Structures are given as C-alpha cells and as structure tokens.
Amino acid sequence: MLANETMVAADGYEVCLFPLEYLYMTQDEGGDYSHVGTYNIDFVGYNGSVVVTRAPLYAPVSMKLISIGGAHEIWESLNPVHLPNGNLDYLSLLVAHDNAPPYTTIGDTVAQGQLFYRTGTAGFVTGDHVHICCGQGQGGYLVERPGGNYDLNNRIHCWEGLFVNDTVIIQGYGHDWIEWDGPTPGPTRKKKKGFPWPVAWHNWKNFAIK
C-alpha cells in the first residue's frame, strides 16, 4: 500500500492492505532461526532499486496497539475488516524490530494508511527488517510453538490476512498474494506471485535475517 491510502468496501468495512509499498521477503514462515514452527515472515524495505533501512509501514487498517513486549508490538483492528481468506473479521498484527516505534502506549490508535511502524534492528536480528505475523480475530497474543519460537495464538498466513493492492512484489516466495477486487472476495480474486527470486540479489545476501 501507499502512504495515506485507504480502501473501504461497499459494505463500509475496510479492506486489509499489505503495509509496505514493496513486498520483499527475506525469510519465509517456518524457516530457520526464529521462524521454525511459526507463521512469521521477514520483509525488508525497498525503494524500487535497492534495499533501504528504516522503511515506513502504513497501517493496513484502522487499529489500536494492544500489547508491547521486548522488540515487538501487537495491534488489532478497530472493527471487522475484509481479509484475503474471504472472512470479515478482526485483524491481529504482530510487528517487530523497530528501534524507535512511533507508538508505545497501549490503546494508541492509528487510521488506515497512517505511518505506524518502521523496519529496524531491535532485538535478535542480523539486518534491518520487519518481522510480521497476522492473526484473525480479537485478543491476539504470543504463544510458544514447538521448537521454542513464538507467533500469534490466532495466526493465519500473511497472504490470508493482507491484500497486495498498490504493492509491488519483488520477492513473494511463490505464495498466493491476492489483490482485492471487491465487492467481496471470491473466485475472481487476482493472484500476484511476483518474481520467483529477488531482483536485487546482491542486496538480499546482506540481509540473511533472523
């Protein structure tokens, strides 16, 4: 999504959008290190030609901050929203690694499209990025998975929770990233898989992040 972008369906509910302008994965869910057994995904910032640091994340929907711990925050949508898995439900969103999050008080709210977070290096990392897990429903919280890593109790795959309208896919690991084409999700949803491998490979290898 783009800065200050909003998307509201004909029924008045917001459409949940991917929070960066470029989708550039560097570690998939269930991968090495902190992702084993989880639905966590790492994304780096990108400006159209190179990987960048402190990249802005825009609120995928209007939401409030419900939990803070260590290098992560958990946000929850203010209302039910349209999700790519076809459900109208609340979104839970885990984000991690911003060194200086703009919002640090439980109950803080942001409007869809508003800057709410940035990529960073806080916590257990080897390069600037954001660590994301999506959940469906209210009351998202961290749970330990087999292997000792953590993600959301109500987890869903990121491609089931975030539409990629106005997002350029640089590296999507072949997942079925979907564009909203309203009025409700259905068989005509557009799938965007992006390039099978990173365009900026020389940059990616410097961001083998955990």
WOCOR-V842603 format. One record per backbone hydrogen bond with DSSP energy under -0.5 kcal/mol. CO is the residue of the C=O (numbers start at 0). NH is the residue of the N-H. E is the energy in kcal/mol with one decimal. If there is no record, write none. Layout:
# WOCOR-V842603
CO,NH,E ; CO,NH,E
This chain:
# WOCOR-V842603
1,4,-2.0 ; 6,14,-2.9 ; 8,11,-2.2 ; 12,8,-2.8 ; 13,81,-2.8 ; 15,162,-3.0 ; 18,57,-2.8 ; 20,167,-2.4 ; 21,23,-0.7 ; 22,169,-2.4 ; 22,170,-1.9 ; 23,43,-2.2 ; 26,41,-2.3 ; 27,30,-1.3 ; 31,34,-1.8 ; 32,35,-1.0 ; 34,29,-1.2 ; 34,37,-2.4 ; 37,29,-0.5 ; 40,131,-3.0 ; 41,25,-2.0 ; 41,26,-1.0 ; 42,129,-2.7 ; 44,51,-1.6 ; 49,46,-1.8 ; 51,44,-0.8 ; 54,118,-2.0 ; 56,115,-2.4 ; 56,116,-1.2 ; 58,112,-2.5 ; 59,16,-1.4 ; 61,77,-2.4 ; 62,109,-2.5 ; 63,65,-0.5 ; 63,75,-2.4 ; 64,106,-2.9 ; 66,73,-2.6 ; 68,71,-2.2 ; 70,96,-2.7 ; 71,68,-2.2 ; 72,94,-2.5 ; 73,65,-2.7 ; 73,66,-1.5 ; 74,92,-2.7 ; 75,63,-2.9 ; 80,88,-2.0 ; 81,15,-2.1 ; 82,85,-2.0 ; 86,82,-2.4 ; 86,88,-0.7 ; 88,80,-3.3 ; 89,136,-3.1 ; 90,76,-2.4 ; 91,134,-2.7 ; 92,74,-2.8 ; 93,132,-1.8 ; 94,72,-2.7 ; 95,130,-1.5 ; 96,121,-2.3 ; 97,100,-0.5 ; 104,107,-2.4 ; 107,64,-2.7 ; 109,62,-1.9 ; 110,113,-2.3 ; 112,3,-3.0 ; 113,58,-2.8 ; 116,56,-2.9 ; 119,128,-2.3 ; 122,124,-1.2 ; 128,119,-2.4 ; 129,42,-2.6 ; 129,131,-0.5 ; 130,95,-1.0 ; 131,40,-2.3 ; 132,93,-3.1 ; 133,155,-2.3 ; 134,91,-2.9 ; 134,136,-0.5 ; 140,152,-2.3 ; 142,150,-1.7 ; 144,147,-2.4 ; 148,144,-3.8 ; 150,142,-2.7 ; 151,154,-1.3 ; 153,135,-2.6 ; 155,133,-0.7 ; 156,159,-1.7 ; 156,160,-0.6 ; 157,160,-1.1 ; 157,161,-1.6 ; 159,84,-1.6 ; 162,17,-2.9 ; 163,166,-1.7 ; 166,168,-0.6 ; 167,22,-2.8 ; 167,169,-0.8 ; 168,194,-0.6 ; 170,24,-2.6 ; 171,174,-2.0 ; 174,176,-1.9 ; 176,191,-3.9 ; 177,163,-2.3 ; 178,189,-0.9 ; 185,188,-1.9 ; 189,178,-2.6 ; 191,176,-0.8 ; 192,171,-0.5 ; 192,173,-0.7 ; 194,171,-0.8 ; 198,200,-1.3 ; 199,202,-1.1 ; 199,203,-2.2 ; 200,204,-2.0 ; 202,205,-1.3 ; 203,206,-2.8 ; 206,208,-2.4 ; 209,33,-0.7
